Amino acid sequence: MPQHTVTAFHWTGTGYNAVYNTSYTAVLDDDDGTYLGGGDSDETISINGGAFNSSISTPYVINVSFTDTLGGSHVEPFYFFNTAGPPSGWYFIPAPGSAFTVGARLGNYQSHTSAGWTYSTVTCFADGTLIDTLRGPMAVETLRPGMRIILAEGGEATLRAVLHRDVPGVLLAGDPSLQPIKISAGALGLGLPKRDLWVSRHHRMLVSSPVCDRMFGAREVLVPAHQLCALPSIYVDAARAAVTYYHMVFDAHCVVLANGAPSESFFPGPEALKSLSPEARAEFEALFPDYVAAPEMARFQPPPRLQRKLIERHARNAKSLLS
């Protein structure tokens, strides 16, 4: 049955008016697209890789106030589920793009509904991508210049800017090249990404495997996301009604962790610069008036023909891209 991987927080034992210092990876296994709780015998839930157990009780969507890690105040819906565990009890899932992350303080109950909720509500927003920072994982749209971002190889870098481009549905329908690539949870290997990840087709993902070493004499290479579509659970998501693409800008090209998976920062090559909105392009040029049109990449990128051969070899031998 389809599985849906989300980041959740354990409400039982913590409750309202409390700081949440731990998150959990929940995998919900269901034969339909709606979470119904104890009313659906086909639903099972695994917490942090544990055994799958039944869902119980009534599902709730509860509007709750909270304070994010930067001190901002919010009222947002949270999606509650109850499982026999372990750890058993009530959990809640923040909406994609929520500023509720590890270290945030949950506030007071505001209102609720109990009609169930759909899995697409909690998993299908590109702007909900979680980036590893010194403050913990944070939604990309909540990042601000000056924040320290964790790098895939260890260490950290200072974020200079976050640029974005909104792509409405009419543009997605008229230009398939704008449609995002969906990398399903776990599709890269090593359980990564930790939850579904959406990126633009030219956005590069890190591949790290013995196959890379044999082909290129380098353990790690960067490959555009559209080349990965030859692998299971990675595909063009033509069903998106709209998408917002975010670009993380540093002083140098680097590899960050997006939903736990190693993924490139903004690289100001020709394709990337064309993808920016006029406003974002102007902001980038104001930040970097002397930028080099072909800066050094954080990792080697094979030519397109060898990219395809690399992915074909992984697919043919059922090898993970991260190992």
Disulfide bonds with the S-S distance in Angstrom:
none
